[in-house]
Amino acid sequence: MINVKRRKNESFESLMRRFRKQVQMSGNSLQVKKVQHRRAQKSENVERASTLIRLKRKSVLEHYQKIGKVAPKK
């Protein structure tokens, strides 16, 4: 936890500048950036189920392309 107290006759801008500098020096912002876009790993059963659904959709699309209901991708 970063704690910054306002000094006597200190402007708000300089207080914010000191706070930002301490946050940057602490390394918390780098850790937040690393975790920000991290995806949680799915369980094996959920991953397997999504794979089966994707394969089923792909086979249905290929079938429709063969019989001419859907135009094939270029």
Biopython code that builds the backbone (N, CA, C, O; Angstrom):
import numpy as np
from Bio.PDB.StructureBuilder import StructureBuilder

atoms = [
    (1, "MET", "N", (0.848, -1.174, 0.000)),
    (1, "MET", "CA", (0.000, 0.000, 0.000)),
    (1, "MET", "C", (0.889, 1.230, 0.000)),
    (1, "MET", "O", (1.788, 1.365, 0.830)),
    (2, "ILE", "N", (0.631, 2.104, -0.921)),
    (2, "ILE", "CA", (1.419, 3.321, -1.041)),
    (2, "ILE", "C", (0.705, 4.421, -0.275)),
    (2, "ILE", "O", (-0.495, 4.643, -0.442)),
    (3, "ASN", "N", (1.460, 5.098, 0.560)),
    (3, "ASN", "CA", (0.889, 6.149, 1.387)),
    (3, "ASN", "C", (1.645, 7.443, 1.110)),
    (3, "ASN", "O", (2.854, 7.523, 1.328)),
    (4, "VAL", "N", (0.916, 8.469, 0.622)),
    (4, "VAL", "CA", (1.517, 9.757, 0.322)),
    (4, "VAL", "C", (0.713, 10.816, 1.066)),
    (4, "VAL", "O", (-0.503, 10.913, 0.898)),
    (5, "LYS", "N", (1.395, 11.607, 1.887)),
    (5, "LYS", "CA", (0.729, 12.685, 2.617)),
    (5, "LYS", "C", (1.094, 14.018, 1.983)),
    (5, "LYS", "O", (2.212, 14.234, 1.515)),
    (6, "ARG", "N", (0.124, 14.882, 1.988)),
    (6, "ARG", "CA", (0.328, 16.198, 1.391)),
    (6, "ARG", "C", (1.224, 17.044, 2.283)),
    (6, "ARG", "O", (1.003, 17.150, 3.489)),
    (7, "ARG", "N", (2.233, 17.641, 1.673)),
    (7, "ARG", "CA", (3.141, 18.519, 2.408)),
    (7, "ARG", "C", (2.522, 19.901, 2.551)),
    (7, "ARG", "O", (1.562, 20.253, 1.865)),
    (8, "LYS", "N", (3.090, 20.654, 3.442)),
    (8, "LYS", "CA", (2.585, 21.998, 3.667)),
    (8, "LYS", "C", (2.834, 22.851, 2.423)),
    (8, "LYS", "O", (3.938, 22.860, 1.878)),
    (9, "ASN", "N", (1.801, 23.566, 1.981)),
    (9, "ASN", "CA", (1.847, 24.440, 0.802)),
    (9, "ASN", "C", (2.192, 23.679, -0.488)),
    (9, "ASN", "O", (2.791, 24.251, -1.398)),
    (10, "GLU", "N", (1.822, 22.408, -0.571)),
    (10, "GLU", "CA", (2.087, 21.618, -1.778)),
    (10, "GLU", "C", (0.843, 21.617, -2.661)),
    (10, "GLU", "O", (-0.271, 21.434, -2.170)),
    (11, "SER", "N", (1.030, 21.818, -3.937)),
    (11, "SER", "CA", (-0.107, 21.814, -4.849)),
    (11, "SER", "C", (-0.570, 20.377, -5.097)),
    (11, "SER", "O", (0.158, 19.415, -4.852)),
    (12, "PHE", "N", (-1.782, 20.269, -5.583)),
    (12, "PHE", "CA", (-2.349, 18.955, -5.869)),
    (12, "PHE", "C", (-1.579, 18.257, -6.987)),
    (12, "PHE", "O", (-1.388, 17.041, -6.948)),
    (13, "GLU", "N", (-1.142, 19.016, -7.972)),
    (13, "GLU", "CA", (-0.399, 18.432, -9.092)),
    (13, "GLU", "C", (0.918, 17.807, -8.642)),
    (13, "GLU", "O", (1.282, 16.720, -9.090)),
    (14, "SER", "N", (1.630, 18.502, -7.753)),
    (14, "SER", "CA", (2.903, 17.936, -7.280)),
    (14, "SER", "C", (2.658, 16.722, -6.385)),
    (14, "SER", "O", (3.454, 15.783, -6.380)),
    (15, "LEU", "N", (1.557, 16.741, -5.627)),
    (15, "LEU", "CA", (1.202, 15.573, -4.815)),
    (15, "LEU", "C", (0.918, 14.377, -5.720)),
    (15, "LEU", "O", (1.382, 13.269, -5.451)),
    (16, "MET", "N", (0.165, 14.596, -6.781)),
    (16, "MET", "CA", (-0.129, 13.506, -7.718)),
    (16, "MET", "C", (1.136, 13.015, -8.418)),
    (16, "MET", "O", (1.287, 11.819, -8.667)),
    (17, "ARG", "N", (2.040, 13.938, -8.733)),
    (17, "ARG", "CA", (3.302, 13.564, -9.373)),
    (17, "ARG", "C", (4.109, 12.643, -8.450)),
    (17, "ARG", "O", (4.658, 11.635, -8.895)),
    (18, "ARG", "N", (4.174, 13.000, -7.162)),
    (18, "ARG", "CA", (4.901, 12.151, -6.208)),
    (18, "ARG", "C", (4.226, 10.786, -6.066)),
    (18, "ARG", "O", (4.897, 9.756, -5.994)),
    (19, "PHE", "N", (2.907, 10.792, -6.027)),
    (19, "PHE", "CA", (2.178, 9.527, -5.905)),
    (19, "PHE", "C", (2.441, 8.627, -7.113)),
    (19, "PHE", "O", (2.735, 7.442, -6.951)),
    (20, "ARG", "N", (2.336, 9.180, -8.321)),
    (20, "ARG", "CA", (2.577, 8.387, -9.533)),
    (20, "ARG", "C", (3.993, 7.834, -9.568)),
    (20, "ARG", "O", (4.213, 6.696, -9.982)),
    (21, "LYS", "N", (4.943, 8.640, -9.134)),
    (21, "LYS", "CA", (6.339, 8.196, -9.128)),
    (21, "LYS", "C", (6.520, 7.028, -8.161)),
    (21, "LYS", "O", (7.227, 6.069, -8.472)),
    (22, "GLN", "N", (5.881, 7.104, -6.985)),
    (22, "GLN", "CA", (6.004, 6.006, -6.018)),
    (22, "GLN", "C", (5.315, 4.743, -6.528)),
    (22, "GLN", "O", (5.803, 3.635, -6.308)),
    (23, "VAL", "N", (4.190, 4.908, -7.206)),
    (23, "VAL", "CA", (3.503, 3.750, -7.781)),
    (23, "VAL", "C", (4.391, 3.105, -8.836)),
    (23, "VAL", "O", (4.502, 1.880, -8.896)),
    (24, "GLN", "N", (5.018, 3.921, -9.661)),
    (24, "GLN", "CA", (5.887, 3.394, -10.708)),
    (24, "GLN", "C", (7.107, 2.695, -10.112)),
    (24, "GLN", "O", (7.530, 1.650, -10.607)),
    (25, "MET", "N", (7.667, 3.265, -9.060)),
    (25, "MET", "CA", (8.848, 2.674, -8.434)),
    (25, "MET", "C", (8.513, 1.364, -7.723)),
    (25, "MET", "O", (9.366, 0.483, -7.620)),
    (26, "SER", "N", (7.283, 1.229, -7.234)),
    (26, "SER", "CA", (6.913, 0.021, -6.499)),
    (26, "SER", "C", (6.765, -1.189, -7.410)),
    (26, "SER", "O", (6.928, -2.321, -6.956)),
    (27, "GLY", "N", (6.459, -0.974, -8.686)),
    (27, "GLY", "CA", (6.306, -2.084, -9.621)),
    (27, "GLY", "C", (4.901, -2.643, -9.648)),
    (27, "GLY", "O", (4.657, -3.630, -10.341)),
    (28, "ASN", "N", (3.971, -2.055, -8.924)),
    (28, "ASN", "CA", (2.602, -2.552, -8.920)),
    (28, "ASN", "C", (1.939, -2.397, -10.280)),
    (28, "ASN", "O", (1.152, -3.252, -10.684)),
    (29, "SER", "N", (2.243, -1.330, -10.983)),
    (29, "SER", "CA", (1.606, -1.107, -12.284)),
    (29, "SER", "C", (2.034, -2.182, -13.282)),
    (29, "SER", "O", (1.228, -2.586, -14.120)),
    (30, "LEU", "N", (3.272, -2.653, -13.217)),
    (30, "LEU", "CA", (3.723, -3.714, -14.121)),
    (30, "LEU", "C", (2.991, -5.011, -13.822)),
    (30, "LEU", "O", (2.610, -5.741, -14.737)),
    (31, "GLN", "N", (2.795, -5.295, -12.548)),
    (31, "GLN", "CA", (2.097, -6.522, -12.169)),
    (31, "GLN", "C", (0.638, -6.469, -12.613)),
    (31, "GLN", "O", (0.090, -7.473, -13.069)),
    (32, "VAL", "N", (0.017, -5.320, -12.485)),
    (32, "VAL", "CA", (-1.373, -5.166, -12.917)),
    (32, "VAL", "C", (-1.478, -5.362, -14.419)),
    (32, "VAL", "O", (-2.420, -6.000, -14.889)),
    (33, "LYS", "N", (-0.539, -4.832, -15.179)),
    (33, "LYS", "CA", (-0.564, -4.984, -16.629)),
    (33, "LYS", "C", (-0.402, -6.446, -17.039)),
    (33, "LYS", "O", (-1.004, -6.889, -18.017)),
    (34, "LYS", "N", (0.409, -7.194, -16.291)),
    (34, "LYS", "CA", (0.593, -8.608, -16.609)),
    (34, "LYS", "C", (-0.689, -9.397, -16.371)),
    (34, "LYS", "O", (-1.043, -10.273, -17.160)),
    (35, "VAL", "N", (-1.375, -9.085, -15.292)),
    (35, "VAL", "CA", (-2.555, -9.842, -14.897)),
    (35, "VAL", "C", (-3.802, -9.370, -15.637)),
    (35, "VAL", "O", (-4.791, -10.099, -15.709)),
    (36, "GLN", "N", (-3.766, -8.184, -16.176)),
    (36, "GLN", "CA", (-4.948, -7.556, -16.755)),
    (36, "GLN", "C", (-5.569, -8.386, -17.882)),
    (36, "GLN", "O", (-6.792, -8.524, -17.931)),
    (37, "HIS", "N", (-4.772, -8.932, -18.770)),
    (37, "HIS", "CA", (-5.294, -9.652, -19.923)),
    (37, "HIS", "C", (-5.096, -11.162, -19.805)),
    (37, "HIS", "O", (-5.158, -11.878, -20.804)),
    (38, "ARG", "N", (-4.862, -11.634, -18.612)),
    (38, "ARG", "CA", (-4.633, -13.052, -18.413)),
    (38, "ARG", "C", (-5.962, -13.791, -18.424)),
    (38, "ARG", "O", (-6.931, -13.342, -17.812)),
    (39, "ARG", "N", (-6.008, -14.901, -19.106)),
    (39, "ARG", "CA", (-7.215, -15.720, -19.149)),
    (39, "ARG", "C", (-7.062, -16.883, -18.178)),
    (39, "ARG", "O", (-5.992, -17.479, -18.057)),
    (40, "ALA", "N", (-8.130, -17.183, -17.508)),
    (40, "ALA", "CA", (-8.122, -18.337, -16.601)),
    (40, "ALA", "C", (-8.157, -19.613, -17.433)),
    (40, "ALA", "O", (-8.836, -19.672, -18.458)),
    (41, "GLN", "N", (-7.434, -20.621, -16.999)),
    (41, "GLN", "CA", (-7.417, -21.878, -17.729)),
    (41, "GLN", "C", (-8.736, -22.609, -17.513)),
    (41, "GLN", "O", (-9.286, -22.625, -16.412)),
    (42, "LYS", "N", (-9.225, -23.210, -18.586)),
    (42, "LYS", "CA", (-10.457, -23.971, -18.496)),
    (42, "LYS", "C", (-10.139, -25.382, -18.022)),
    (42, "LYS", "O", (-9.032, -25.881, -18.224)),
    (43, "SER", "N", (-11.113, -26.015, -17.395)),
    (43, "SER", "CA", (-10.916, -27.394, -16.967)),
    (43, "SER", "C", (-10.883, -28.292, -18.208)),
    (43, "SER", "O", (-11.293, -27.881, -19.294)),
    (44, "GLU", "N", (-10.398, -29.501, -18.034)),
    (44, "GLU", "CA", (-10.260, -30.408, -19.170)),
    (44, "GLU", "C", (-11.619, -30.745, -19.775)),
    (44, "GLU", "O", (-11.747, -30.845, -20.995)),
    (45, "ASN", "N", (-12.630, -30.921, -18.930)),
    (45, "ASN", "CA", (-13.961, -31.276, -19.445)),
    (45, "ASN", "C", (-14.568, -30.134, -20.251)),
    (45, "ASN", "O", (-15.190, -30.374, -21.286)),
    (46, "VAL", "N", (-14.399, -28.909, -19.797)),
    (46, "VAL", "CA", (-14.933, -27.751, -20.518)),
    (46, "VAL", "C", (-14.197, -27.595, -21.839)),
    (46, "VAL", "O", (-14.817, -27.322, -22.866)),
    (47, "GLU", "N", (-12.901, -27.765, -21.820)),
    (47, "GLU", "CA", (-12.098, -27.658, -23.050)),
    (47, "GLU", "C", (-12.496, -28.744, -24.049)),
    (47, "GLU", "O", (-12.621, -28.478, -25.245)),
    (48, "ARG", "N", (-12.692, -29.955, -23.560)),
    (48, "ARG", "CA", (-13.082, -31.072, -24.419)),
    (48, "ARG", "C", (-14.468, -30.821, -25.024)),
    (48, "ARG", "O", (-14.685, -31.077, -26.209)),
    (49, "ALA", "N", (-15.394, -30.325, -24.217)),
    (49, "ALA", "CA", (-16.745, -30.061, -24.707)),
    (49, "ALA", "C", (-16.734, -28.974, -25.779)),
    (49, "ALA", "O", (-17.418, -29.103, -26.794)),
    (50, "SER", "N", (-15.974, -27.914, -25.568)),
    (50, "SER", "CA", (-15.921, -26.848, -26.562)),
    (50, "SER", "C", (-15.263, -27.335, -27.854)),
    (50, "SER", "O", (-15.646, -26.905, -28.942)),
    (51, "THR", "N", (-14.287, -28.217, -27.743)),
    (51, "THR", "CA", (-13.642, -28.779, -28.929)),
    (51, "THR", "C", (-14.629, -29.637, -29.721)),
    (51, "THR", "O", (-14.665, -29.575, -30.950)),
    (52, "LEU", "N", (-15.421, -30.432, -29.016)),
    (52, "LEU", "CA", (-16.409, -31.267, -29.696)),
    (52, "LEU", "C", (-17.464, -30.423, -30.404)),
    (52, "LEU", "O", (-17.880, -30.744, -31.517)),
    (53, "ILE", "N", (-17.892, -29.351, -29.759)),
    (53, "ILE", "CA", (-18.877, -28.452, -30.376)),
    (53, "ILE", "C", (-18.298, -27.816, -31.631)),
    (53, "ILE", "O", (-18.970, -27.739, -32.659)),
    (54, "ARG", "N", (-17.052, -27.360, -31.548)),
    (54, "ARG", "CA", (-16.402, -26.731, -32.696)),
    (54, "ARG", "C", (-16.264, -27.720, -33.865)),
    (54, "ARG", "O", (-16.501, -27.358, -35.018)),
    (55, "LEU", "N", (-15.881, -28.964, -33.562)),
    (55, "LEU", "CA", (-15.739, -29.970, -34.612)),
    (55, "LEU", "C", (-17.086, -30.308, -35.238)),
    (55, "LEU", "O", (-17.173, -30.527, -36.446)),
    (56, "LYS", "N", (-18.134, -30.352, -34.421)),
    (56, "LYS", "CA", (-19.469, -30.640, -34.932)),
    (56, "LYS", "C", (-19.922, -29.531, -35.880)),
    (56, "LYS", "O", (-20.449, -29.812, -36.956)),
    (57, "ARG", "N", (-19.719, -28.274, -35.483)),
    (57, "ARG", "CA", (-20.090, -27.144, -36.343)),
    (57, "ARG", "C", (-19.322, -27.179, -37.662)),
    (57, "ARG", "O", (-19.873, -26.895, -38.726)),
    (58, "LYS", "N", (-18.030, -27.534, -37.572)),
    (58, "LYS", "CA", (-17.197, -27.588, -38.769)),
    (58, "LYS", "C", (-17.697, -28.669, -39.725)),
    (58, "LYS", "O", (-17.746, -28.448, -40.935)),
    (59, "SER", "N", (-18.063, -29.825, -39.199)),
    (59, "SER", "CA", (-18.542, -30.901, -40.062)),
    (59, "SER", "C", (-19.885, -30.546, -40.701)),
    (59, "SER", "O", (-20.126, -30.892, -41.858)),
    (60, "VAL", "N", (-20.766, -29.857, -39.957)),
    (60, "VAL", "CA", (-22.055, -29.436, -40.513)),
    (60, "VAL", "C", (-21.819, -28.423, -41.631)),
    (60, "VAL", "O", (-22.456, -28.506, -42.681)),
    (61, "LEU", "N", (-20.914, -27.472, -41.421)),
    (61, "LEU", "CA", (-20.609, -26.476, -42.449)),
    (61, "LEU", "C", (-20.037, -27.134, -43.700)),
    (61, "LEU", "O", (-20.403, -26.771, -44.818)),
    (62, "GLU", "N", (-19.146, -28.095, -43.516)),
    (62, "GLU", "CA", (-18.577, -28.802, -44.667)),
    (62, "GLU", "C", (-19.659, -29.562, -45.423)),
    (62, "GLU", "O", (-19.640, -29.607, -46.654)),
    (63, "HIS", "N", (-20.598, -30.155, -44.701)),
    (63, "HIS", "CA", (-21.698, -30.880, -45.339)),
    (63, "HIS", "C", (-22.551, -29.927, -46.175)),
    (63, "HIS", "O", (-22.908, -30.239, -47.311)),
    (64, "TYR", "N", (-22.878, -28.752, -45.599)),
    (64, "TYR", "CA", (-23.666, -27.766, -46.334)),
    (64, "TYR", "C", (-22.918, -27.250, -47.559)),
    (64, "TYR", "O", (-23.539, -26.959, -48.581)),
    (65, "GLN", "N", (-21.608, -27.135, -47.472)),
    (65, "GLN", "CA", (-20.825, -26.693, -48.617)),
    (65, "GLN", "C", (-20.851, -27.760, -49.726)),
    (65, "GLN", "O", (-20.905, -27.428, -50.911)),
    (66, "LYS", "N", (-20.812, -29.036, -49.332)),
    (66, "LYS", "CA", (-20.821, -30.104, -50.328)),
    (66, "LYS", "C", (-22.156, -30.188, -51.064)),
    (66, "LYS", "O", (-22.191, -30.456, -52.265)),
    (67, "ILE", "N", (-23.244, -29.962, -50.349)),
    (67, "ILE", "CA", (-24.544, -30.068, -51.014)),
    (67, "ILE", "C", (-24.966, -28.751, -51.657)),
    (67, "ILE", "O", (-25.996, -28.702, -52.330)),
    (68, "GLY", "N", (-24.191, -27.682, -51.465)),
    (68, "GLY", "CA", (-24.415, -26.431, -52.177)),
    (68, "GLY", "C", (-25.297, -25.430, -51.467)),
    (68, "GLY", "O", (-25.710, -24.448, -52.083)),
    (69, "LYS", "N", (-25.603, -25.634, -50.195)),
    (69, "LYS", "CA", (-26.431, -24.666, -49.463)),
    (69, "LYS", "C", (-25.627, -23.444, -49.014)),
    (69, "LYS", "O", (-26.179, -22.361, -48.820)),
    (70, "VAL", "N", (-24.315, -23.634, -48.852)),
    (70, "VAL", "CA", (-23.435, -22.536, -48.419)),
    (70, "VAL", "C", (-22.295, -22.453, -49.413)),
    (70, "VAL", "O", (-21.732, -23.469, -49.820)),
    (71, "ALA", "N", (-21.961, -21.228, -49.800)),
    (71, "ALA", "CA", (-20.843, -21.040, -50.720)),
    (71, "ALA", "C", (-19.532, -21.325, -49.976)),
    (71, "ALA", "O", (-19.369, -20.896, -48.833)),
    (72, "PRO", "N", (-18.606, -22.036, -50.602)),
    (72, "PRO", "CA", (-17.323, -22.332, -49.944)),
    (72, "PRO", "C", (-16.496, -21.063, -49.766)),
    (72, "PRO", "O", (-16.583, -20.121, -50.554)),
    (73, "LYS", "N", (-15.694, -21.069, -48.709)),
    (73, "LYS", "CA", (-14.812, -19.918, -48.452)),
    (73, "LYS", "C", (-13.689, -19.888, -49.477)),
    (73, "LYS", "O", (-13.246, -20.923, -49.976)),
    (74, "LYS", "N", (-13.242, -18.681, -49.777)),
    (74, "LYS", "CA", (-12.147, -18.536, -50.746)),
    (74, "LYS", "C", (-10.820, -18.708, -50.082)),
    (74, "LYS", "O", (-9.784, -18.619, -50.741)),
]
sb = StructureBuilder()
sb.init_structure("model")
sb.init_model(0)
sb.init_chain("A")
sb.init_seg("    ")
for serial, (resi, resn, name, xyz) in enumerate(atoms, 1):
    if name == "N":
        sb.init_residue(resn, " ", resi, " ")
    sb.init_atom(name, np.array(xyz, "f"), 0.0, 1.0, " ", f" {name:<3s}", serial, name[0])
structure = sb.get_structure()
